[in-house]
Amino acid sequence: WRQHIYNPTPPPSPEPQHDPYLIGVGRADCTGPPAEIPLMGYANPQQTAAGIHTRLYSRAFIVDDGRRRVVFVTVDIGMVSQRLRLEVLQALQMKYGDLYRQDNVVLSGTHTHCGLGGYFQYTLFMMTSKGYIKESTQPLVNGIVKSIDIAHRNMKPGRIFRNRGDLDDSSLNRSPHSYLNNPEDERHRYKWNTDKQVVVLKFTDLDGDGIGMISWFAVHAVSMNYTNRMVSSDNMGYASCLLEQDKNPGELPGQGGFVAGFSSSNLGDVTPNTKGPHCANTGLPCDYLNSSCPVGGVSVMCQAYGPGDDMFDSTRIIGHKIYSKAKVSTCKPALGHSFAAGTIDGGGDLNFTQGAVEGDPFWDGIRDLVLGKPSNQTQECHHPKPILLSTGEMNWPLPWHPQIVDVQIITIGSVAVVAVPGEMTTMSGRRLREAVQQELESEGTFRDTEVVIAGLSNVYTHYITTYEEYQVQRYEGASTIYGPHTLSAYLQKFRGLAKAIAQDRVSELPLGPQPPFFKEHLLSWMLPAPVDKTPQNTSFGDVLEQVYPVYRQVGHIVTIWSVSAHTALWGSSGLSTQDKTFVTVEIYDNRTETWEIVHTDASWETRFHWLKGSNQQSNATIEWHIPSSAPSGSYRIRHFGHYKQWKGLQQVITAYEGASEVFRVASSFYSH
């Protein structure tokens, strides 16, 4: 265990703040090359990137009370890995010395399952994301550091306000059978089997003008399902974009001074797919206990949907609801059989089902032959979990799971942010919040304390269930890799940190061992982007399928199909995809006789699909879903990229662009 506490404020008080904080906010693009790199979240190597739905951003918040400062960063990625955190801390140390360190910087992932993978150094994660991929890791490091740079430069005196409320109809417990295994008297203390509260921290300058906000809400960012291949920030990222566009009128996505971060919380057993799990082949509800389908059998048929008509509509609905509410003794790591089953948000491809408490002779035999049998000690420690992969005992070519785990608490005024390195279930999170609050308020120095859980922070250790939920061995229990007493160990560690804060004895706590930073044996199966070719008699950027002359303002989609190049080229050739765009939608300004950009590939209204064809050829399909707010006028769509070709004995990279014909958007086809 490594533990970090940061307490940058004096004991909280309900009275108005007398001395202002120094506050800085910053946002930066962290989108990597959107081609052929596996998306991180569903653990499906076939789900590789092929375009952009929305861009990914890092949002940083720095708070300084005059004695100490703290940094909280929420990033549009599946989770923060230990490797990513170490690389960010190294970059910060080179720029700022000891100002931003492991004890005062928290990095938290929004848990979108449609960000790029490849930023892990442990074997299990490398196996599902084509290894450690520098081309996807570097944009993340650069984007996170840049967001902190911007926040650092923008620090100004300001004030902090907190609020909370409940958000209904946006979440569902996806493992209710496990939840019901918790003690009845404990369950009766709560109205719901998921946490509905939304906690908001609002930052203003001394004039009261808003400069940023952070919100925590417990729901998986899986409205975009495992069939999607476009990079997407999902429902939490869409909520951020909505609030930022609201507060930065006239700015394109990713621009403007107001920064809105929507952070993950104790979402382990919480899905946004509120229509619940149904069998894709029959439409009937899935088996209640093991999420399987009677017809067809395999768990991959069991999928959760809703609340929209498709995944885009569901993302829009959930994201808009979150935005609207915010606007007002452990074991060595091991994975159980249900790990391969996946969840109702994305089932495993093999024949594992959830709720398994006995092994499968076929798969256990393969495991024993290829990877070795789990030790008796590990099997006893993890009972009743039937161990599929004894990852804590597997170290070739590198350890399969982290064995040094960061635990961290920071406080901002009367709000304590508990940085949890994984996915806590609803009840686990409730127990942790209660324990931390009790310790903070036990000495009388804290009162009226708001404890929030920032999930997927600093290092990823899968799930954290209660002891009772672990016994059921659904997906979350099977993926609690440190055994049935994992939550108890976290409670003990976080209680110790909270007590040290309450007693002002933080400096007496030991740091603990340093995690490894592996430089050798990092696997990678990503091939460099190939030389690009075009179909005969065409050039890069040529539009092969043109637009219509006129479109209506509502309900129409403008689509072009053009000759493209390999979009992973941007990363492998040292070209950055950050702060760039593959797409613009532009309107002609008759007054200035110039074209004005109204949308980019970061916009919700655009979709950039990249298709890898044969013979080293690529195509791009670009969609613009015309919003009702689009003014009548003349428009065009442009596409940008770079292609690689041989010139003599050298590979040369050249920029290209293409444009559609001009088309009109009108209230009706008869407008002039």
C-alpha positions as CSV (number, residue, x, y, z in Angstrom):
1,W,0.0,0.0,0.0
2,R,1.1,3.6,-0.7
3,Q,-0.9,6.3,1.0
4,H,-1.3,10.0,0.2
5,I,-3.3,12.6,2.1
6,Y,-3.7,16.2,1.3
7,N,-5.5,18.6,3.5
8,P,-5.1,22.1,1.9
9,T,-7.7,23.9,4.1
10,P,-8.3,24.7,7.7
11,P,-11.2,23.0,9.5
12,P,-14.4,23.6,7.5
13,S,-17.1,25.9,8.8
14,P,-20.6,26.7,7.6
15,E,-19.8,30.4,8.0
16,P,-18.8,32.3,4.8
17,Q,-15.2,32.0,3.8
18,H,-13.1,34.9,5.0
19,D,-10.0,34.4,2.9
20,P,-10.3,33.5,-0.7
21,Y,-8.6,30.5,-2.3
22,L,-6.3,30.6,-5.3
23,I,-8.1,28.6,-8.0
24,G,-7.1,27.6,-11.4
25,V,-8.9,25.6,-14.0
26,G,-7.7,24.1,-17.3
27,R,-8.8,21.8,-20.1
28,A,-6.8,20.2,-22.9
29,D,-7.4,17.7,-25.7
30,C,-6.0,14.3,-25.0
31,T,-7.4,12.4,-28.1
32,G,-4.9,10.0,-29.6
33,P,-4.8,8.6,-33.2
34,P,-8.3,7.1,-33.8
35,A,-7.4,4.1,-35.9
36,E,-6.8,0.4,-35.1
37,I,-5.9,1.0,-31.4
38,P,-8.2,-1.0,-29.2
39,L,-10.8,0.9,-27.2
40,M,-10.4,0.4,-23.4
41,G,-13.2,-0.8,-21.3
42,Y,-15.0,-3.8,-22.8
43,A,-11.8,-5.8,-23.0
44,N,-12.6,-6.7,-26.6
45,P,-9.5,-6.7,-28.8
46,Q,-11.7,-6.6,-31.9
47,Q,-13.2,-3.2,-30.8
48,T,-10.6,-1.0,-32.4
49,A,-10.8,2.7,-33.1
50,A,-12.1,3.8,-36.4
51,G,-13.0,7.4,-36.2
52,I,-14.3,10.1,-33.8
53,H,-17.7,10.6,-32.2
54,T,-16.5,13.2,-29.7
55,R,-13.0,14.2,-28.6
56,L,-11.5,13.4,-25.3
57,Y,-10.4,16.0,-22.8
58,S,-8.4,16.3,-19.5
59,R,-9.9,18.8,-17.1
60,A,-7.7,20.1,-14.2
61,F,-8.6,22.0,-11.1
62,I,-6.0,23.5,-8.7
63,V,-6.9,24.8,-5.3
64,D,-4.5,26.6,-3.0
65,D,-5.5,27.9,0.5
66,G,-2.3,29.8,1.1
67,R,-0.7,27.0,3.0
68,R,-0.9,24.1,0.5
69,R,-2.3,23.3,-2.9
70,V,-4.1,20.3,-4.4
71,V,-4.7,19.2,-8.0
72,F,-7.8,17.2,-9.1
73,V,-7.9,16.0,-12.7
74,T,-10.8,14.2,-14.4
75,V,-9.9,12.6,-17.7
76,D,-12.1,11.2,-20.5
77,I,-10.6,7.7,-20.3
78,G,-11.6,4.3,-19.0
79,M,-9.5,4.5,-15.9
80,V,-6.2,6.0,-14.8
81,S,-3.4,3.3,-14.9
82,Q,-0.4,3.3,-12.6
83,R,1.8,3.7,-15.7
84,L,0.0,6.8,-16.8
85,R,0.1,8.4,-13.4
86,L,3.9,7.7,-13.1
87,E,4.5,9.3,-16.6
88,V,2.4,12.3,-15.7
89,L,4.2,12.8,-12.3
90,Q,7.6,12.5,-14.1
91,A,6.6,15.2,-16.6
92,L,5.3,17.5,-13.8
93,Q,8.5,17.0,-11.8
94,M,10.6,18.1,-14.7
95,K,8.5,21.3,-15.2
96,Y,7.6,22.2,-11.6
97,G,10.0,20.4,-9.3
98,D,8.3,19.4,-6.1
99,L,5.2,21.7,-6.5
100,Y,3.0,18.9,-8.0
101,R,3.7,15.5,-6.5
102,Q,2.2,12.1,-5.9
103,D,0.7,13.3,-2.6
104,N,-1.2,16.3,-3.9
105,V,-2.2,15.3,-7.4
106,V,-5.3,13.0,-8.0
107,L,-6.0,11.7,-11.5
108,S,-9.4,10.2,-12.1
109,G,-11.0,8.6,-15.2
110,T,-14.6,9.2,-16.3
111,H,-14.8,5.5,-17.2
112,T,-15.8,6.0,-20.8
113,H,-15.3,2.6,-22.5
114,C,-14.6,4.3,-25.9
115,G,-11.2,5.9,-25.2
116,L,-8.0,4.5,-26.6
117,G,-6.2,1.7,-24.6
118,G,-2.5,0.9,-24.6
119,Y,-1.4,2.9,-21.5
120,F,-0.9,0.0,-19.1
121,Q,2.3,-1.7,-18.0
122,Y,0.8,-4.9,-16.5
123,T,0.5,-8.0,-18.6
124,L,-3.3,-8.6,-18.3
125,F,-4.2,-5.2,-19.6
126,M,-1.5,-5.3,-22.3
127,M,-3.0,-8.5,-23.6
128,T,-6.4,-6.9,-24.3
129,S,-5.1,-3.7,-25.8
130,K,-2.3,-4.7,-28.2
131,G,0.3,-4.0,-25.5
132,Y,1.8,-0.8,-24.4
133,I,1.2,1.8,-27.2
134,K,3.3,4.9,-27.0
135,E,1.1,6.6,-29.7
136,S,-2.0,6.5,-27.5
137,T,-0.1,7.0,-24.1
138,Q,1.7,10.1,-25.1
139,P,-1.4,12.2,-26.0
140,L,-2.8,11.3,-22.6
141,V,0.3,12.4,-20.8
142,N,0.6,15.5,-22.8
143,G,-3.1,16.4,-22.5
144,I,-3.2,15.9,-18.7
145,V,0.0,17.9,-18.2
146,K,-1.2,20.6,-20.5
147,S,-4.5,20.9,-18.6
148,I,-2.5,21.3,-15.4
149,D,-0.3,23.9,-17.1
150,I,-3.3,25.9,-18.1
151,A,-4.8,25.7,-14.6
152,H,-1.5,26.7,-13.1
153,R,-1.2,29.8,-15.4
154,N,-4.8,30.8,-14.7
155,M,-4.8,30.8,-10.9
156,K,-6.7,33.7,-9.4
157,P,-8.4,34.5,-6.1
158,G,-11.8,32.9,-5.9
159,R,-14.4,31.1,-3.8
160,I,-15.8,27.6,-3.7
161,F,-19.4,26.5,-3.2
162,R,-20.9,23.0,-2.8
163,N,-24.3,21.6,-3.5
164,R,-25.9,18.2,-3.8
165,G,-29.2,16.8,-5.2
166,D,-30.7,13.5,-6.4
167,L,-30.9,12.4,-10.0
168,D,-33.6,9.8,-10.8
169,D,-34.2,7.7,-13.9
170,S,-30.5,7.7,-15.0
171,S,-29.1,4.6,-13.3
172,L,-29.9,1.0,-12.6
173,N,-28.2,-1.6,-10.4
174,R,-26.9,-4.2,-12.8
175,S,-26.3,-6.8,-10.0
176,P,-29.4,-6.6,-7.8
177,H,-29.0,-10.2,-6.7
178,S,-25.5,-9.4,-5.2
179,Y,-26.9,-6.2,-3.6
180,L,-29.6,-8.2,-1.9
181,N,-27.0,-10.3,-0.2
182,N,-26.0,-7.3,1.9
183,P,-27.5,-7.2,5.5
184,E,-31.2,-6.4,5.4
185,D,-31.0,-3.7,8.1
186,E,-28.2,-2.0,6.1
187,R,-30.2,-2.0,2.9
188,H,-33.3,-0.6,4.7
189,R,-31.3,2.6,5.5
190,Y,-31.4,3.5,1.8
191,K,-34.2,4.2,-0.5
192,W,-32.5,2.9,-3.6
193,N,-30.0,0.2,-4.6
194,T,-27.9,2.8,-6.4
195,D,-26.6,6.1,-5.2
196,K,-28.7,8.9,-6.8
197,Q,-26.9,11.9,-5.3
198,V,-25.1,14.4,-7.5
199,V,-22.4,16.4,-5.6
200,V,-21.2,19.7,-7.2
201,L,-18.3,21.9,-6.3
202,K,-18.6,25.3,-8.1
203,F,-15.6,27.7,-8.4
204,T,-16.0,31.4,-8.9
205,D,-13.8,34.5,-9.0
206,L,-14.2,37.2,-6.4
207,D,-16.8,38.9,-8.5
208,G,-19.0,35.7,-8.3
209,D,-18.5,34.8,-12.0
210,G,-18.2,31.1,-12.5
211,I,-14.8,29.7,-13.7
212,G,-15.4,26.0,-13.3
213,M,-17.1,23.1,-11.5
214,I,-16.6,19.5,-10.6
215,S,-19.5,17.1,-10.3
216,W,-19.6,13.5,-9.0
217,F,-22.3,11.0,-9.9
218,A,-22.2,7.2,-9.7
219,V,-23.0,5.7,-13.2
220,H,-21.0,3.7,-15.7
221,A,-20.1,5.6,-18.9
222,V,-21.3,2.8,-21.1
223,S,-24.2,4.3,-23.0
224,M,-22.0,3.8,-26.0
225,N,-22.0,0.0,-26.3
226,Y,-19.3,-2.5,-27.4
227,T,-20.4,-2.3,-31.1
228,N,-19.2,1.3,-31.3
229,R,-15.7,1.9,-32.9
230,M,-15.6,5.7,-32.7
231,V,-13.6,7.4,-30.0
232,S,-16.2,8.9,-27.6
233,S,-16.4,10.5,-24.2
234,D,-19.8,8.9,-23.7
235,N,-22.4,10.3,-21.3
236,M,-20.1,12.0,-18.8
237,G,-18.1,13.7,-21.5
238,Y,-21.3,14.9,-23.2
239,A,-22.5,16.4,-19.9
240,S,-19.2,18.3,-19.7
241,C,-19.5,19.6,-23.2
242,L,-23.1,20.7,-22.6
243,L,-22.3,22.7,-19.5
244,E,-19.1,24.2,-21.1
245,Q,-21.0,25.3,-24.2
246,D,-23.7,26.8,-21.9
247,K,-21.1,28.7,-20.0
248,N,-18.8,29.6,-23.0
249,P,-21.4,30.9,-25.5
250,G,-20.1,31.1,-29.1
251,E,-17.1,28.9,-28.5
252,L,-16.4,25.6,-30.2
253,P,-16.2,22.4,-28.1
254,G,-13.0,22.3,-26.1
255,Q,-12.7,26.1,-26.1
256,G,-13.6,28.8,-23.6
257,G,-12.5,29.6,-20.1
258,F,-15.2,27.8,-18.0
259,V,-14.2,24.2,-17.3
260,A,-16.8,21.6,-16.3
261,G,-15.6,18.2,-15.0
262,F,-18.0,15.3,-14.5
263,S,-16.2,12.7,-12.4
264,S,-16.8,9.0,-11.7
265,S,-17.8,7.7,-8.3
266,N,-18.9,4.4,-6.8
267,L,-20.3,3.1,-10.0
268,G,-19.2,-0.5,-9.8
269,D,-22.7,-2.1,-10.1
270,V,-24.4,0.9,-11.7
271,T,-25.4,1.0,-15.4
272,P,-27.1,3.9,-17.4
273,N,-28.9,1.4,-19.5
274,T,-32.2,1.8,-17.8
275,K,-34.3,-0.5,-19.9
276,G,-32.4,-3.3,-18.3
277,P,-30.8,-6.6,-19.6
278,H,-32.6,-8.4,-22.4
279,C,-31.6,-11.2,-24.7
280,A,-30.7,-9.8,-28.1
281,N,-32.0,-12.8,-30.0
282,T,-35.4,-13.1,-28.3
283,G,-36.1,-9.7,-26.7
284,L,-36.9,-11.5,-23.4
285,P,-35.4,-10.5,-20.1
286,C,-32.1,-12.3,-19.2
287,D,-31.8,-14.8,-16.4
288,Y,-31.9,-12.9,-13.2
289,L,-29.0,-14.6,-11.4
290,N,-26.4,-15.3,-14.1
291,S,-27.4,-12.8,-16.9
292,S,-27.6,-15.6,-19.5
293,C,-30.2,-16.3,-22.2
294,P,-32.2,-19.5,-22.3
295,V,-32.2,-19.5,-26.1
296,G,-28.7,-19.3,-27.6
297,G,-27.2,-19.9,-24.2
298,V,-24.2,-17.6,-24.2
299,S,-24.0,-14.6,-22.0
300,V,-23.0,-12.3,-24.9
301,M,-26.6,-12.4,-26.0
302,C,-27.6,-10.6,-22.7
303,Q,-27.4,-6.9,-23.3
304,A,-28.7,-3.9,-21.5
305,Y,-30.3,-1.0,-23.4
306,G,-31.9,2.3,-22.9
307,P,-33.3,4.8,-22.3
308,G,-33.0,5.9,-25.9
309,D,-33.7,4.2,-29.2
310,D,-30.0,3.6,-29.9
311,M,-26.7,4.1,-28.1
312,F,-26.3,7.7,-29.4
313,D,-29.8,8.6,-28.2
314,S,-29.1,7.0,-24.9
315,T,-25.8,8.9,-24.5
316,R,-27.6,12.1,-25.3
317,I,-30.4,11.5,-22.8
318,I,-28.3,10.4,-19.9
319,G,-25.6,13.1,-20.5
320,H,-28.3,15.8,-20.7
321,K,-29.9,14.6,-17.4
322,I,-26.5,14.7,-15.6
323,Y,-25.8,18.1,-17.0
324,S,-29.2,19.4,-16.0
325,K,-28.9,18.3,-12.4
326,A,-25.4,19.7,-12.1
327,K,-26.5,23.0,-13.4
328,V,-28.6,23.5,-10.5
329,S,-6.0,-9.1,5.1
330,T,-5.9,-9.0,1.4
331,C,-5.0,-11.7,-1.1
332,K,-2.7,-11.7,-4.0
333,P,-4.7,-10.5,-7.1
334,A,-6.8,-13.2,-8.9
335,L,-9.7,-13.1,-11.4
336,G,-12.7,-15.4,-11.1
337,H,-14.6,-17.2,-13.9
338,S,-17.2,-14.5,-14.0
339,F,-14.5,-12.0,-15.1
340,A,-14.6,-13.5,-18.6
341,A,-18.4,-13.3,-18.5
342,G,-18.3,-9.5,-18.6
343,T,-21.4,-7.5,-17.5
344,I,-24.8,-6.8,-18.9
345,D,-23.2,-3.8,-20.5
346,G,-20.8,-5.9,-22.6
347,G,-20.8,-9.7,-22.3
348,G,-17.7,-11.9,-22.6
349,D,-17.3,-13.9,-25.9
350,L,-16.6,-17.3,-24.2
351,N,-19.1,-19.5,-22.4
352,F,-18.7,-18.2,-18.9
353,T,-21.7,-17.1,-17.0
354,Q,-22.1,-14.8,-13.9
355,G,-22.7,-16.2,-10.5
356,A,-20.2,-19.0,-11.0
357,V,-18.9,-20.6,-7.8
358,E,-17.5,-23.7,-9.4
359,G,-14.8,-23.9,-12.0
360,D,-15.1,-25.3,-15.6
361,P,-13.0,-28.4,-16.1
362,F,-12.2,-27.5,-19.8
363,W,-11.0,-23.9,-19.1
364,D,-9.3,-24.9,-15.8
365,G,-7.4,-27.5,-17.7
366,I,-6.2,-25.1,-20.3
367,R,-5.2,-22.6,-17.5
368,D,-3.2,-25.3,-15.7
369,L,-1.4,-26.4,-18.8
370,V,-0.5,-22.9,-20.2
371,L,-0.3,-20.7,-17.1
372,G,0.0,-23.0,-14.1
373,K,-2.5,-24.0,-11.4
374,P,-3.3,-21.5,-8.6
375,S,-1.7,-22.3,-5.3
376,N,-3.8,-23.8,-2.5
377,Q,-3.3,-20.7,-0.4
378,T,-4.6,-18.5,-3.1
379,Q,-7.6,-20.7,-3.8
380,E,-8.5,-20.8,-0.1
381,C,-8.0,-17.0,0.3
382,H,-10.4,-16.3,-2.6
383,H,-13.1,-18.8,-1.7
384,P,-15.9,-19.0,-2.9
385,K,-14.4,-17.6,-6.1
386,P,-13.3,-20.3,-8.6
387,I,-10.0,-18.8,-9.9
388,L,-9.7,-18.6,-13.6
389,L,-6.4,-16.5,-13.6
390,S,-4.2,-16.4,-10.6
391,T,-2.8,-13.1,-11.7
392,G,-1.1,-12.4,-8.4
393,E,1.2,-15.4,-9.0
394,M,1.8,-14.6,-12.7
395,N,4.9,-12.5,-13.4
396,W,5.9,-13.3,-17.0
397,P,6.9,-11.2,-18.9
398,L,5.8,-8.6,-16.4
399,P,3.4,-8.8,-13.4
400,W,-0.1,-9.3,-14.5
401,H,-1.6,-7.0,-11.9
402,P,-0.4,-4.2,-9.6
403,Q,0.7,-5.2,-6.2
404,I,1.5,-1.7,-4.9
405,V,-1.7,0.3,-4.7
406,D,-2.1,4.1,-4.0
407,V,-4.7,5.2,-1.5
408,Q,-5.3,9.0,-1.3
409,I,-7.6,11.6,0.3
410,I,-7.6,15.3,-0.5
411,T,-9.9,17.9,1.2
412,I,-11.2,21.0,-0.4
413,G,-12.9,23.0,2.3
414,S,-15.5,20.8,3.9
415,V,-15.4,18.3,1.0
416,A,-13.2,15.2,1.3
417,V,-12.3,13.6,-2.0
418,V,-11.5,9.9,-1.6
419,A,-9.4,8.7,-4.5
420,V,-10.4,5.0,-5.0
421,P,-8.2,3.0,-7.3
422,G,-11.0,0.9,-8.9
423,E,-14.7,0.5,-9.2
424,M,-16.6,0.4,-5.9
425,T,-20.1,-1.0,-5.8
426,T,-22.9,1.1,-4.4
427,M,-22.8,-0.4,-0.9
428,S,-19.0,-0.5,-0.7
429,G,-19.0,3.2,-1.5
430,R,-21.6,3.9,1.2
431,R,-19.6,2.1,3.8
432,L,-16.4,4.0,2.8
433,R,-18.0,7.4,2.8
434,E,-19.5,6.8,6.2
435,A,-16.2,5.5,7.6
436,V,-14.2,8.5,6.3
437,Q,-16.8,11.0,7.6
438,Q,-16.8,9.4,11.0
439,E,-13.0,9.6,11.3
440,L,-12.8,13.2,10.0
441,E,-15.5,14.4,12.4
442,S,-14.3,12.3,15.4
443,E,-11.9,15.0,16.6
444,G,-14.3,17.9,16.4
445,T,-12.1,19.7,13.8
446,F,-14.4,18.8,10.9
447,R,-18.2,19.2,10.8
448,D,-20.8,19.2,8.1
449,T,-18.4,17.2,5.9
450,E,-19.2,16.0,2.4
451,V,-17.3,12.9,1.4
452,V,-17.2,12.1,-2.3
453,I,-15.6,9.1,-4.0
454,A,-13.5,9.7,-7.1
455,G,-13.4,6.4,-8.8
456,L,-10.9,5.0,-11.3
457,S,-8.1,7.1,-9.7
458,N,-4.3,6.7,-9.8
459,V,-4.1,3.0,-10.4
460,Y,-6.6,0.4,-11.7
461,T,-7.4,-2.6,-9.5
462,H,-10.7,-3.7,-11.0
463,Y,-13.8,-3.9,-8.6
464,I,-14.3,-3.6,-4.9
465,T,-17.4,-5.3,-3.6
466,T,-18.7,-5.9,0.0
467,Y,-17.9,-9.2,1.6
468,E,-21.5,-10.2,1.2
469,E,-21.7,-9.3,-2.5
470,Y,-18.4,-11.2,-3.1
471,Q,-20.1,-14.5,-2.0
472,V,-22.6,-14.3,-5.0
473,Q,-19.7,-14.2,-7.5
474,R,-21.3,-12.1,-10.2
475,Y,-19.0,-10.1,-12.4
476,E,-18.2,-7.5,-9.8
477,G,-17.3,-10.1,-7.1
478,A,-15.3,-12.2,-9.5
479,S,-13.4,-9.1,-10.5
480,T,-12.6,-8.1,-6.9
481,I,-9.0,-9.3,-7.4
482,Y,-7.7,-9.0,-3.8
483,G,-10.2,-11.4,-2.4
484,P,-13.3,-11.2,-0.1
485,H,-11.8,-8.8,2.4
486,T,-10.7,-6.2,-0.1
487,L,-13.2,-3.6,1.1
488,S,-12.2,-4.2,4.7
489,A,-8.6,-3.5,3.8
490,Y,-9.5,-0.3,2.0
491,L,-11.7,0.8,4.9
492,Q,-8.8,0.3,7.3
493,K,-6.4,2.3,5.1
494,F,-8.8,5.2,4.4
495,R,-9.8,5.4,8.0
496,G,-6.1,5.8,8.9
497,L,-5.7,8.6,6.4
498,A,-8.9,10.4,7.5
499,K,-7.8,10.1,11.2
500,A,-4.4,11.6,10.3
501,I,-6.1,14.6,8.6
502,A,-8.5,15.1,11.6
503,Q,-5.5,15.0,14.1
504,D,-3.2,17.1,11.8
505,R,-0.7,14.3,11.8
506,V,-0.4,13.9,8.0
507,S,3.4,14.5,8.0
508,E,3.9,11.5,10.4
509,L,2.5,9.0,7.9
510,P,4.9,6.8,5.9
511,L,4.8,7.0,2.1
512,G,5.1,3.3,1.6
513,P,6.9,1.5,-1.2
514,Q,7.3,3.0,-4.7
515,P,5.5,1.3,-7.6
516,P,7.6,-0.1,-10.4
517,F,8.2,1.8,-13.7
518,F,9.0,-0.9,-16.2
519,K,11.4,-0.1,-19.0
520,E,11.9,-3.5,-20.5
521,H,9.5,-6.3,-21.6
522,L,6.7,-3.9,-22.5
523,L,4.8,-5.7,-25.1
524,S,3.3,-4.2,-28.2
525,W,1.4,-5.7,-31.1
526,M,0.7,-2.4,-32.9
527,L,2.3,-2.1,-36.3
528,P,3.4,1.2,-37.7
529,A,0.9,3.0,-40.1
530,P,1.5,1.8,-43.7
531,V,2.2,3.8,-46.8
532,D,-1.0,5.2,-48.1
533,K,-2.5,4.7,-51.6
534,T,-5.5,6.1,-53.4
535,P,-7.9,4.5,-55.9
536,Q,-7.0,5.1,-59.6
537,N,-7.6,8.7,-60.8
538,T,-8.3,10.1,-57.3
539,S,-6.3,12.2,-54.8
540,F,-6.4,12.3,-51.0
541,G,-9.3,14.4,-49.8
542,D,-11.4,13.9,-53.0
543,V,-15.1,13.6,-52.2
544,L,-16.4,10.4,-53.8
545,E,-20.1,10.9,-52.7
546,Q,-21.3,14.5,-52.8
547,V,-23.9,16.4,-50.8
548,Y,-27.4,17.3,-52.0
549,P,-28.0,20.9,-52.9
550,V,-30.5,21.6,-50.1
551,Y,-31.2,20.2,-46.6
552,R,-33.8,20.9,-44.0
553,Q,-32.8,22.4,-40.7
554,V,-34.3,19.6,-38.6
555,G,-33.9,15.8,-39.0
556,H,-31.5,15.8,-42.0
557,I,-28.1,14.3,-42.0
558,V,-25.4,15.6,-44.4
559,T,-23.0,12.8,-45.5
560,I,-19.9,12.8,-47.6
561,W,-17.6,10.0,-48.5
562,S,-14.0,10.9,-49.3
563,V,-10.6,9.4,-50.0
564,S,-8.7,9.3,-46.7
565,A,-5.3,8.2,-45.3
566,H,-4.5,6.0,-42.3
567,T,-5.5,8.2,-39.2
568,A,-3.0,6.3,-36.9
569,L,-0.3,8.0,-39.0
570,W,-0.7,11.1,-36.8
571,G,0.6,9.3,-33.8
572,S,3.2,7.0,-35.3
573,S,4.8,9.8,-37.3
574,G,5.1,12.2,-34.4
575,L,2.2,14.3,-35.6
576,S,-0.2,15.2,-32.8
577,T,-3.9,14.7,-33.1
578,Q,-4.4,17.0,-30.2
579,D,-6.0,20.5,-30.8
580,K,-6.5,19.5,-34.4
581,T,-9.6,18.2,-36.2
582,F,-10.3,15.8,-39.0
583,V,-13.5,17.6,-39.8
584,T,-15.0,21.1,-40.0
585,V,-18.5,22.2,-40.9
586,E,-18.4,25.8,-42.1
587,I,-21.0,28.5,-42.9
588,Y,-20.5,31.3,-45.4
589,D,-20.7,34.8,-43.9
590,N,-22.0,37.0,-46.7
591,R,-21.1,40.1,-44.8
592,T,-17.3,39.3,-44.5
593,E,-17.3,37.0,-47.5
594,T,-15.4,34.3,-45.4
595,W,-16.1,30.8,-44.2
596,E,-16.7,30.4,-40.4
597,I,-16.2,27.1,-38.6
598,V,-19.4,26.1,-36.7
599,H,-18.5,22.4,-35.9
600,T,-15.4,20.2,-35.6
601,D,-14.9,16.5,-35.0
602,A,-15.3,17.4,-31.2
603,S,-18.9,18.4,-31.8
604,W,-21.8,16.2,-30.8
605,E,-23.4,16.9,-34.2
606,T,-20.5,15.4,-36.3
607,R,-19.4,11.8,-36.7
608,F,-16.1,10.9,-38.4
609,H,-16.0,7.3,-39.5
610,W,-12.7,5.9,-40.8
611,L,-12.6,2.8,-42.9
612,K,-9.5,0.8,-43.7
613,G,-9.9,-0.7,-47.1
614,S,-7.8,-3.1,-49.2
615,N,-4.5,-2.3,-51.0
616,Q,-3.5,0.3,-48.3
617,Q,-6.4,2.5,-49.2
618,S,-8.7,4.3,-46.7
619,N,-12.0,6.1,-46.8
620,A,-13.7,8.5,-44.5
621,T,-17.4,8.9,-44.1
622,I,-18.4,12.2,-42.4
623,E,-21.8,12.9,-41.1
624,W,-23.3,16.2,-39.9
625,H,-26.6,15.8,-38.0
626,I,-28.1,19.2,-38.6
627,P,-29.3,20.7,-35.2
628,S,-32.4,22.7,-34.9
629,S,-30.3,25.7,-34.0
630,A,-28.5,25.7,-37.4
631,P,-29.2,29.1,-39.1
632,S,-30.2,29.0,-42.8
633,G,-27.4,29.6,-45.1
634,S,-24.7,28.2,-47.3
635,Y,-22.4,25.5,-45.9
636,R,-19.5,23.2,-46.7
637,I,-17.8,20.2,-45.0
638,R,-14.0,19.9,-45.0
639,H,-11.8,16.9,-44.2
640,F,-8.2,17.0,-43.1
641,G,-5.4,14.5,-42.8
642,H,-1.9,13.4,-43.6
643,Y,-0.7,10.6,-45.9
644,K,2.6,8.7,-46.1
645,Q,4.3,7.9,-49.4
646,W,7.7,6.8,-50.6
647,K,9.8,9.5,-52.4
648,G,12.9,7.7,-53.5
649,L,14.3,5.9,-50.5
650,Q,12.5,8.1,-47.9
651,Q,9.0,8.1,-46.5
652,V,7.5,11.5,-46.7
653,I,4.4,12.7,-44.8
654,T,2.2,15.3,-46.6
655,A,-0.9,17.2,-45.4
656,Y,-4.1,17.0,-47.4
657,E,-7.6,18.4,-47.3
658,G,-10.8,18.1,-49.2
659,A,-14.1,19.9,-49.3
660,S,-17.7,19.1,-50.3
661,E,-19.6,21.2,-52.7
662,V,-21.5,24.1,-51.2
663,F,-25.0,23.2,-50.0
664,R,-27.8,25.2,-48.4
665,V,-29.6,24.6,-45.1
666,A,-33.1,26.0,-45.1
667,S,-36.3,25.7,-43.2
668,S,-37.9,24.0,-46.2
669,F,-36.9,22.8,-49.6
670,Y,-38.7,25.8,-51.1
671,S,-36.6,28.4,-49.3
672,H,-34.5,30.7,-51.5
